[in-house]
Amino acid sequence: MTGYTKLCATLSRWSLRAAVLGLVVLVVCVQWQVVGRYLMNDSPTWTEPFALLLVLYITGLAVAVGVRDAGHLGMESLVVLLPKGAQRVAEALIHVCVLVFAVLMTMAGWEWLTLKWDEPKPMLGVPEGLDYLPLVISGALIVLFCIEHLIALRRDQTIEEAGV
């Protein structure tokens, strides 16, 4: 395992852990909303926007991990019908396309983050730009993971899932 692969595995593992922790916090947040609404007849106003913000972070991190662990949607049934050399070219093309998308996603996310940073988020009091930070984080992670896949493909290696 190379140093770059170890770095990517560590980033993937910590991203997955953060997503799981975010999911636990999301469940607690939603439960707090339900208890406040139906048992205390006093809905906390911060729970819904906080839950929506958590969903953005959970999704962004989970998508990045899915790209590294090759858990994203694919049309492998068509690729496996190709000759071995063409399969490698198709896989490389797929990783390059995802890489380009991730670079564009990161750049657009950064632009929106900086544009919205000075606007306060109603009921939470945090910058509105925090909604776009997951695009930047997950986009950067996807770029790193696609590069890792391209290197592994070049070396004819496979990437093992990082696990939790």
Phi, psi and omega in degrees: 000124181282168179298322179294319178295320177297318177299312180296321178296318179295314178299319179296315180299314181290327176295318179295318177298317179296321178294319178294316177299317177299322178295319177297315179296322178298315179298315179297318180298314180294320177298321178298319178298316181295314179298315180298320184285313190262335180260321183258355181053036181213091183287126173291134185281339186276343189293319182293310179295328177292320178296319178296321177295319178298320180300321179298315181290317180300313182296314181300314180293318181294323178295317179299316178297321178298323177293317181294318183273009180056039178265004180278166181295143178207169178246061184297333182298329177281320183293322182291343178281345181281159173297159186308313180297319179290329176298316180297319179296316179297316179297318178297318179297320178298313181294324178294318178298316178295321178299313179298316178300317182294322177297315179296321179296318180296314181296316180293319178299318179295319179298313179293321179302312182290326179291325187260000188297326183276354178270125178285143178278124181303140175072348178247330179075016176253162180296142177298335179297341178297339176294334185259351178299322177300328176296319181292313182295308183292325177298316179296319178296319180296321176301311179300317183289325177292320176299318177300317179296319180295320177296315180296322179295319178297323181271001182059045179243164175249154179257124178274147178298143182285331183070179180263000000 
